[in-house]
């Protein structure tokens, strides 16, 4: 459904989508690929991408909870949409972390004992997260466009009905 919104509302509604997209594109694609070559020498660099992501996602989730009390219903709905997708992405990160932890524990905690089969399993665990990143980039790009043009997805309208619309009827 389309709504008449101010430029300030549009800007506030776009902000969570922009921040989430920056995390996905800059951190999970560009930075991760940039650090990939150095991870063999400095394995701790593998923690940079998830650490940055945890900070950004934590901010989105904490602020999204606060935005439930926002005076602008439109801005609140877009924060909740981004928050929902952020929760999904946190689940994907936890899944990959659990698989990697299980692999390291399977060799007694010594990462030097990992065999090619272990790396293959880790690669297969990364696939769903990579597909999720690509899908979330498309979805958040669309959500950012919707936030700019005054639209709210139907699913979010059902979850968070517009109080002004229900009192007018």
C-alpha positions, 0 to 999 in steps of 0.5 A: 500500500502506498502512503503520502510521506514527508522527505524526513519520514522517507529518510528515517525509513531508509536508514535501517535498510541502507545500514543493513545493505552497507553491512552486507555489501561492504563487509560480507562481500568486499571486506571478506574477499579482501581479507581472504588472501591474508587469512592463511597467514593471519587466521584471526582476520577471519573474525573481522567480518563477523565482528563488524557484522555483530556490531551492525546487527546488534545496533539494528536490533536494539534500535529497531526495538526502540523504534516500536515507540516511534511517533511515525508508524511508517518509519516504525514499520520499515525498522521492523522489516529490517529488524526481521531480516537482521534476525534471519541473518543472525541465524545464518551467521550462527549456523556457519559459526556452529558448523565451524566450531563443530569441525574444529572440535572434531579434530580436538581443537587443533585447527592444523589437523583439519583435512580437505574434507573438513574444508569441504564441509565448511564450504557447504555450510557457507553456501546457504549464507552466501545465497542469503546475502545475495537474496537479502541484498535484493530484498533490502534494495527493494525495501529501500526503494519502497521506503523512499516511495511511500510503500509498505509491504503487505505482510508488514501491514498485516503484522503492524496495522496502520493506527490512523487507517483503522481509526478512519474507518 
